[in-house]
Amino acid sequence: MRKQLLGLCLALVGATPAMANDALPSNLLYDASRPNKTIWPLPAKNMGELKWNDHRQDLSRWPTLSYEDKRPTAKPRKVELQGPLNGDAENGKKIAMNTQRGNCWACHVLPGDPQGGTGGPPLMNVGSWGYTDAHLYQQVFDRRVANPDTFMPPYGSNGVLTEQEIRDVVAYLQSLK
Ligand code: HEC
């Protein structure tokens, strides 16, 4: 009787008893024992069944917020831009628009963006804001130095973009007037 009551309460508050999800990995986003795999709902032909699939990129450099992802998060890193920028704005644009790389427009509005992201400030004319290359380089490398609570990914500290790629992105940002 007690058990039934408990079940009823769980049903009422919408909680799922632990058993029900046993078939699914507890960490849906990242499983360190399965590098390059991510769980992704398969389309309708599989009736939405969740299965481990090869992901299009190695996700292991993107720590998740999952409680099960025990890898240490890269520490916020302050960097100095060395020498002249020497960035290739065209390449920077490609990186910014590429959903597998910068994916900047997930959060920012950029020129040519079909549907601007609203998570961060629009960057349509960031090149006319008077920021130095060094400032922008730091923001893309690791914005947590400016705002410890930011959810902008630290592209440099995570090793998702190389130093040269960040220089290219900065050259692109500076070209947006
Ligand atoms: C997941 C969301 C997200 C992504 C992806 C993202 N950003 Fe941001 N970005 C933010 C947020 C939010 C802020 C501002 C508030 C803060 O610090 O959290 C910000 C701030 C910035 C700033 C600082 C503006 C200033 O006034 O100093 C720049 C520059 C910037 N982002 C560039 C980029 C570039 C370039 C990319 C891609 C390589 C990118 N962002 C990807 C969320 C994101």
Residues whose N, C-alpha, C, O or C-beta is under 5 A from the ligand:
A	BS01	HEC	G102 N103 C104 A106 C107 G119 G120 P121 Q139 V140 N147 T150 F151 M152 P153
